[in-house]
Amino acid sequence: MIQRIEELLKVVSNDTPVTNRSYIELDVISDLVAEYEEKYYPVIIPTLAEVIRDEMAERGISQKELAELLGVSPPRISEYLNGKSEPTLKVARLMHQKLDIDPDILLS
């Protein structure tokens, strides 16, 4: 199916009428592939704790350094990492600004 999608992408553009046979075929096949991927390969949204750990590792910073960056205590960072506490709106905003953590993850 992927090969057929690639073939269709060569002939279908933004200007192709929605009644065009290739456009319709591409639309149907794309929907089928999307449904299959959602069922068998769902995107798993990481937890806030996982994202914080990843950001700490990428930046090479400790819990203490993260606490200083966010203006909270190191035990508070530990609570975030253990799921015992969630950041306040102010801290969540700082996590977004300073660590580039997606707001959807921060607010979920």
Secondary structure, DSSP 4 states (H G I P E B T S, - for coil): -HHHHHHHHHH--TTS-TTSHHHHHHHHHHHHHHHHHHHHSPPPPPPHHHHHHHHHHHHT--HHHHHHHHTS-HHHHHHHHHTS----HHHHHHHHHHH---HHHHT-
